[in-house]
Amino acid sequence: MYENVCKYLDVHGIGRDIRNIDVDLVRKYISWLLKDYVQFKEHKFKPDYSKKKGLSPTTTNDYLKTLRTFFRFLFEENKIDENPYEVVNSVKHTDTEIVVLSVEELKALLDAPDKRSYTGFRDYVLMTLLIDTMTRINEALSLKISDINFSNYTVTVRASIAKNRKAQPL
C-alpha cells in the first residue's frame, strides 16, 4: 500500500516527503488508483490479461483505510500538523449481487462426482464440507485430521490457515 503512494509520487514528480501530501493530492491519488494504476504491472509471473488498469473501489478503500490509520498515528504523535486523510471520504460503491445456485443446480452439482470411486467420493465430501461450513477452498484443503472432532462432528479452521487469522470452530 505504501509503495503505491511512493509510486504515485514518483510518476507525478512529487518528492517523497510527508509534507507534500495534502487533501488535494490524496484525492488525485484515489483517482489514479481507480483509473490509471495497473495491477501486477511489474509481476513477472502474472499473464498480461490479469494486468488490468484500475483497482476496484473495495481495494482502493482498503488502501485508504491503511493510510488513514498511518496518518492518524503521525498526527497523534505530532509528526504532522494536519491529517489529510481525515476529510477524505471512502470511495462509494455498490455491492454486486451474489448469484446463488438453485436447489436443482446444487443437487446436480452434488450428483456429478462418481461416489463409487475414491476421487469422486473425495470430491463429493469436499463439496459438502464447503457447502455446509462456508469455508474457503484454501482453508478446507489445508485441514488436518487433528482439526476434525469426530465425536461431536465439528471442524476447526486453525488461525494459521484462516484468512482473518482467527480460529473458527465450525
Buried (B, 14 or more C-beta within 10 A) or exposed (E): EEEBBEBBBEEEEBEEEEEEBEBEBBBBBBBBBBEEBEBEEEEEEEEEEEEEEBBBBEBBBBBBEEBBEBBEEBBEEEEBEEBBBEEBEBBEEEEEEEEEEEEEEEEEEBEEBEEEEEEEEEBBEBBEBBEEBEBBEEBBEBBEEEBEEEEEEEBBBBEEBBEEEEEBEB
